[in-house]
Amino acid sequence: MGWGSILAIYLLIWTVTLFTVLPFGVRTSEEAGEDKVKGQADSAPARPMLAKKLVWTTIISAVLMVGVWWLGEAGYLDFMPN
């Protein structure tokens, strides 16, 4: 598997993982007991914790990518059939 394929697959895994991780730990302003800002949506998170979620997304994606790479090297996944 070439570096371009590895990068493309990693970015796909990273994007899907990000959308999976985003809702974890989200609390609205009402649930957190904070005052809402004028014009704020009721469902807007009080503290989105994006940096923490980006780190977790990167770690989880790296582990999943190692699994995909191993499956490709073991011959279970064939991205370029003959």
Secondary structure as UniProt FT lines:
FT   HELIX           3..21
FT   TURN            22..25
FT   HELIX           29..32
FT   TURN            38..39
FT   TURN            42..43
FT   HELIX           50..74
//
